[in-house]
Amino acid sequence: MKKIFLISFVFLLSISTYAQLQTISLYSDYSFAGKKNLQITRADAVGALVQLKFNVYENFGFSIISGYKLYSLNEPDVLKTWNWDFWTNRYYPKIVSDLRADPNLSVEIGAIQKMDLIPVILFINYDIIPFEDLKITPSAGAGVNFYTRRMFATETWTKKFPQANHSFTYSYRNFAPDKKGNPVFAKFGLTFTYNLLSYLDLSASSSYSKIFETKNSMGYDTFPFDSEISFNIGLSFKY
């Protein structure tokens, strides 16, 4: 994988001398997982992206894209699969012990999982102009997903006081260690661009990403999916 990005960097460096900035685009993003890993049952995200598009020769060019996505993940047994030693070996046994010792004590336990995702993408583009104000741009490229998976347990405890006919309830969160990594991926996209003004375009795009398998490295083993489908809409400022 390192060789692929080294070749891409050398290629980008070699053509950058001839490149001219064409547009700067701001996109809203909605993404969801295709094939999911681990025991993830749902994974979708909202976010925002910035694209710098360069023209190299006639309709040929490249783009650099980055931004931020916030993924919501659903994993029913995440407290077991996270491999959180503190919870599994020390804290949860204490919960069980406390409940057995006091019949007036009860607890509801849940978990919430999020993932912060920062993609960095290099796209090769080719513009097709079927009509004067419409541009269709197929793209292909590769990138890196810098991710941080976050999870915390939610605990709602209730203590009953039968003699006073009263119950006291309180809640708190117990945070697990983060999981991080930077898996690499291939990406293919299609963008439709409509000319609004001399300096402004309206753009809509969709794309498909496939994560490269790199077991035991780059955080691949704890990344929640193998593929991603994204939809974007935004404005492009022309230069």
N, C-alpha and C positions, 0 to 999 in steps of 0.2 A: 504494500500500500504506500509506503514511503516513496518508492520509486515512481509510482503513478503521480504523486503530488509534486515530486521533484521535476518530472518531465513537464507537468502542467505549468509549474512556475517558470521553467526555462522558456516554454512556449509563450507564456504571457509576457515575459520580459522581452522576448525577441520581437514581438509585434507591437509592444507598447509605444515604440518610437513613432509608429505610423498611426496610432489610434487617436481619435478625437472624441471627446465627451459629447454624446448625443442627447441623452436625457437623464434626469434624476427623478426616480419614481418613488412615491410613498404608497404602500399597499396595506390594506387590512387583510388579515389572514384567518381562515378557518381550516383546520387540518384534523384528520382522524386516522387511526391506525388501520392498516389492512390486516396482514397476518400478525397476530399478537404472540408474544413470548411469555415465559413464566406461567403464572395463572391469571394473567390480566384478562378481564372480560370486557372492559371498555376503556378506550383511550381517545380523547379528543381535546382540541386546543383552540384558543383564540390568541391572536397576537398582531404584530405589525412588522413590516419589512421595509427596507430601503434598498433600492436597486440603482446602481450606476451602470449605464449602458454606453458602450463605446463603439464607434464605427471604425472599421479598419480599411475595408475596400468595398466600394459600391454597397451592396446589401449585406455584406458579411461583417460580423463584429463579435464582441463578447460582452458579458455582464458580470458584475460582482454584486452579490446579494448577501445581506445579513439582517438581523433583527432579533426579535424576542417572541417566544411562544410560551404560553402557560398551559400545560397539559393537566387535565383532571383524569386520574386513573382509578379504576375500580378493580380491586383484587380481594375477593371475599376472605381469604385466609392470610392476609398480609402480615398479621402479627406472628404467624407461624413461619411464613416463608421469608421474612426479612432477615432471619438469622441474627436477631437482636439478643445477644447473650444476657444482658442485664434483665430484660423482660422475661425471657424463657427460663433462665436458671435461678434467678433471685426474686424478681418482683412478683411475677404471677403466682409462684408457690406461696408467697406471703399473703396474696389476696385470698387464695383458697383457704389458707390457715385462718385468716381473720373471719371469713364467712362461717367457717365451721365453729369457731369459738363464740360467735355472737349471733344467735338466730334473728335478732332484731336489725341486723345489718344486711344491706343488699347493694348490688352494683350493676350498672349497665355499662358494658364496654364496647366501644366501636373504634374505628380507625379511619383517618382521612389521609389520602396520598395525592401529592402534586408533583409535577416535574417542570423545572425551569429549563427551557431549551433555547440555545443560541446557535442557529445554523450559520455557516459561512460557506458560500457557494460560488463556484466559477462556472458560468454558462457560456457555451458557444452558440451564437444566434445567426439566423438567416431570415431577413425580412422579405415577405411576399406581399406585393401591393396589387390586389385584384381590382380595387377601385381607388379613386383619388383620395378619399378621406378614410379609407380603411386599410389597416396593415395587419397581416397575419404572420406571427413569428414562432416557428418551431425552434426548440432549444434542447441542448443536451449538455450534460456536464457532470461535475462531481463536487463533493463538499465534505465538511466535518460538522457533526452535531456535538456541541459542548453542552452536556446536560448535568443537572443535579436533581436527583429524586429525593423528595422530602416526605416523611411520614410521621404522624403522631397519633397516639392512642387517646381517645376521649373516654373519660371515666366520670360517671354520674353516680355518686354514692348517696344512699338514703339510710338514716338511722332513725328507727322507731322508738318512741318512749310511750309504751302502753299505759302506764299509770297516769300520764299527763294527756293521753290521747293526742299526741303530737308527733310529727315527723320532721326531721331536719335533712335537707337535701343540699348538696354542693357538688360542683363539677370542676374539673381541671384537665389539662392536657399533659401528656408525657411524651417528650420528643425523642425519636430514635436517631441514631447516627445517619447522616446523609450517604447516598450512593452517587458516585460521580464517574464520568468517563467522557470519551470523545471518539465514538465510532465514526467511520467514514461511509459514504454512500454514493451511489450513482443517481442522477436525477434527469428526468425528461419532462418537458413542459410545452405548452402551447398558449400563446398570448394573442389576444385580439385588441387592437388599438384603434380608437376612433378619434379623428382630429376635431377638437372643439374650437380652439383658437390658434392663432399663429404661434403662441408660446405654450399651449396647454393641450394635452391629450387625455382621454379617458381610456383606461386599460383594464382588461379582465383576463385572468389566466387560470389555468389548472395545471397540475403537475403530479408526477408519480415518482417516489423515491424508493430505492432498494438498498437496504443496509448490507454492506459487505461483512461476511462472517469472519471474525477475528477472535476466535475462542481464547479465553484466558488473557486477553490484552485489550487495551483501549476502552475498557468498560463495556464490551459487547455482551458479556454474560449477564449483566444486570440491566441492560437496556430493554424497555418493555415491548418493543415491536420490531418486525423485520421489514416492514414496508409502510409507506405513508402516502396518503392522498390529500392534496391541498387545493384550496380555491382562494383566489385573491381578486380584489378589485381596488382600484386606486387612481391617482392622478399622476401624470408624467409631465414634468416641466422640461421644455425643449431648449437646447443651447445651439 
